[in-house]
Amino acid sequence: MLDILKLTFPFFALVLCGYVAARRRLLPLNAIGGLNTFVLYFALPCMLYRFGAGTPVGRLFDPWVMAVWLPCALLLVGFTIRLSLGPRIGWNDASFGALVAAFPNTGFMGVPLVVALLGPGAAGPTIATILIDMVITTSLCVALSRLGDAGQQGAAAAVKKALKGVAVNPLPWAILLGGASSALGLAPVQPVMATVGLLADAASPVALFTIGAVLARSQAVAAAGERRPMPARDFVPVALAKLFAHPLLVLGVGSGAMALGMPLKPFTLTVLVLVAALPSASNTALLAERYGADTGRIARIILLTTAVSFFSFSGAVALLR
């Protein structure tokens, strides 16, 4: 267990550094957007491209990964919405709560962390989950968030808006471009590839630092707009669902599928379970703010899952390795 903590500690320590820097205003809050832009539009796409280009296409777009990951995401979304809906939490807040329960922090944290733990072979399944969650899970939750006040028509418009957001997001395109490079055996010329490599190397530390800064900013903004303390029952059950129900669900569905004859490799299932054990994606707070959801609730879920996952994720690694 100590060996595992030695591997995971630096990743979570960088998140803590970003959180402390933003909380103490060593990093101005208005500078966090610039960090996020650098990671999202420059460093992270280069990292995903490099992993994609170095991964066989069959592993990058493995249909058996979708066959396990997508049903689990849909089940968790439905369960979380059913758990959350009530007099104080409507469709909008329940849907974005479901999104943070089903969408791990795979891009900013998961790819470098899981690859560091399991090796380069873990990149393909991990990246495949990003495509599923960005295109399907996010679009579904955004559509469901509109049911409370606009019905089916509003949901359809929300899906179109969410898909447009995916279309201008550089991450899926970086994955697809990397897959094309892998399939065709093509690569940029050496000076360009060296530039890509420099940006890719910067992705992991800057992304982890940015996660902490974004969490601190989301917490500060939410606290400024709150009039009374939020009861723990509004966010703790969703955080527990993310950290424990999600990986157990993926493990159960994956194991059952393998028992029924699905050609899912045990290594791939291990990767998927560890990805599911990651904390909630920090960028969902920005999406929730855009659609008018309770950002205080979302920020608390993300912050709680990030803090607790240092122990829960390390425990999952110890059990699965």
C-alpha positions, 0 to 999 in steps of 0.5 A: 500500500505504501508503494501505491501511495508513493505513486499517487501522492504527487498527483494529489499533492499538485491538486492541493498546491493549486487549491492552496495557491488559489485560496491564499490568492497567490494565484489570482482567481482571474488568472485561473481561466488562462491556466484552464485555456492552456491545459484545454486548448494546448497541453492536454490535446497534445498529450491525448494526441501522443497517447492516441498516436502510440496506441493501436486503434483497436484498443483506442476504439474498443467496442467492448469498452463502450459495451461496459462503460456506457450502460454503467454511466446510464445506470448511475445517471438514472440512480443519482437523479432518482436519489436527488429529485425532491422539493429542494432539488429539481431536474436541473440540479439533479441532472448535473449532480448525476453528471458529476457522479458519472463523469470522472476526472479522466482528462485532467487526472485519469490519463497520466495517473492510470498510465503511471500506475499500469503502463502505456497499455492503459491509455487506450481504454482510458481515452475511450471513456473520455469520448463516451462521457463527453459525447453521450453522458454529458449530452444526456445530462444536459438534456435531462436538466432542461426537463424541469422547465422546458419539456421535451422541446427544451431537452432537444435544444439542450442536446444540440447545444451540448453537441455543438460544445463537443464539436468545438472542444479540442479533446475529442478531435485530438483523440481522433487525430491521434487514432488516425495517425496510429491507423495510417502510420503517419506522424508530424515532422520532427520539429512539430512533433518535438513541440507537441512533446513539450506541450504534452509533457506540461499537461499533467502537472499544469492540469493537476494544479489547475484542478485545485485552483478551479476547485478553490475558485468554484468554492469561493464563488459558491460561498459568496452566493449562498445565504445558508449552509447546505445540508450534507444530504444534498451532496454527500450521497452523490459523492459516495455514489461517485467514489464507491458505487461507480467503480463497483458497478463497472466491476460488476457489469464487466465481470458479468459480461466476461462471464457471459463470454464477452472478449473483454480483457481482465487488464481492460476491466482493471483500467475501467474500474480505476477510471471509475474510482477517480474523483468527479471531473472539475470542468462540470462545475463550469458547465453547471454554471452555464446552465444555471445549476447550483454550483455550490452543490456541484463544487462540494461534490467535486471537492469532496470526491477529490479529497476522499479519492486520495484514500479510496482510489489508492485502496482500489489500486491496492485491491486490483493490482 
